[in-house]
Amino acid sequence: MVKSKKINVGISIGDPNGIGIEVMLKALPDRPSNGNCNYIIYSSYELIINQKKDLNIKSLPLKKIESFDEISENSLNIKEIFTESKYEFGVFDKQVSQNAIISFKEAVKDARDKKIDILITSPIDKNLSYSKTFKFSGHTDYLRQYFNEDPIMLMVSKKLKVGLLTEHIALKDVVHNITVEKTTKKLKILYKVLNEDFGILKPKIAVLSINPHIGDKGLIGTEDQKLLIPAINELNQKENIISGPFSADTFFCNNYVKYDAILAVYHDQGLIPFKTISFGEGVNYSAGLPIIRTSPDHGTGFDIAGKSIADPSSFKHALKLALDVYKVRNKIL
């Protein structure tokens, strides 16, 4: 084990017309830290100043920096990467939304270059963010291409961890995007992440079924037998580490507590029970990347933007999880 150093926490601002900046400012400390973390926000300095005033949020002093040599642990450091300060709470504005992408891309670049140790991404609107320079379905899709890796979207709370075999695709396309090879790869990544990022020595993983009742012995379908079970059997040749597939309709009644993580087949199969069980404390973790990236599990919140009622709990959990993973990866006391 080694002693901890100051951890550079990079934060992308999310859509300026949403709740991202409000939640971020509420979640970060309003008094000097114990020296453990430096906070770097990728934004326009004036944008953060103005929203802090409009929302009447107390925080550490804001400091504009041009280089990391200027970082202050007693301030929220603003790395100014654009000068536009326009925002209008709750308004759908594609031009304003592009500043969220500028913020995100610059933060990812600094994470890759190890200038920041962890990255917290505030929420974006996928439709507003899509453009000629950002043809991606979201943060994870961009990170997949940028690092040429295939991360798992892993939702994390104290109560459970749910990974996704497929992510933001239409339900009609789910089965066509599953192969035995993909299932095997995702399960291997999930096992490695639980071990190396969460410190679980012999994690137990459950897999949910594609069809209701696991296909009822072929009456409903045979996709589970063709696409999931061969992967599970391959990984269980030496020891039983993967269980399932389990019928999803009853799994989250109480069965989930027996496992360190669950692999869901598609987005809503995993996220509806996750958000029901872990509402307000869930974190989206991009598992299987060389960088550490987490995000709150809520969206842009245009309907409540500017009303000073957004709850920072999920952002706080996202920060804590990222710091915990950093410490496990770096064997810090």
Secondary structure, DSSP 8 states (H G I E B T S, - for coil): -B----EEEEEE---TTTTHHHHHHHHS-SS---SSEEEEEEE-HHHHHHHHHHHT---S-EEEESSGGG--TTSEEEEES-------TT---HHHHHHHHHHHHHHHHHHHTTSSSEEEE----HHHH-BTTB-SSSHHHHHHHHHT---EEEEE-SS-EEEESS-SS-GGGTGGG--HHHHHHHHHHHHHHHHHTT--SS--EEEE-SSGGGGTTTTS-SHIIIIIHHHHHHHTSSS--EEEEE-HHHHHHHGGGG-SEEEESSHHHHHHHHHHHSTTT-EEEEET-SS-EEEESS---TTTTTTT----HHHHHHHHHHHHHHHHHTTB-
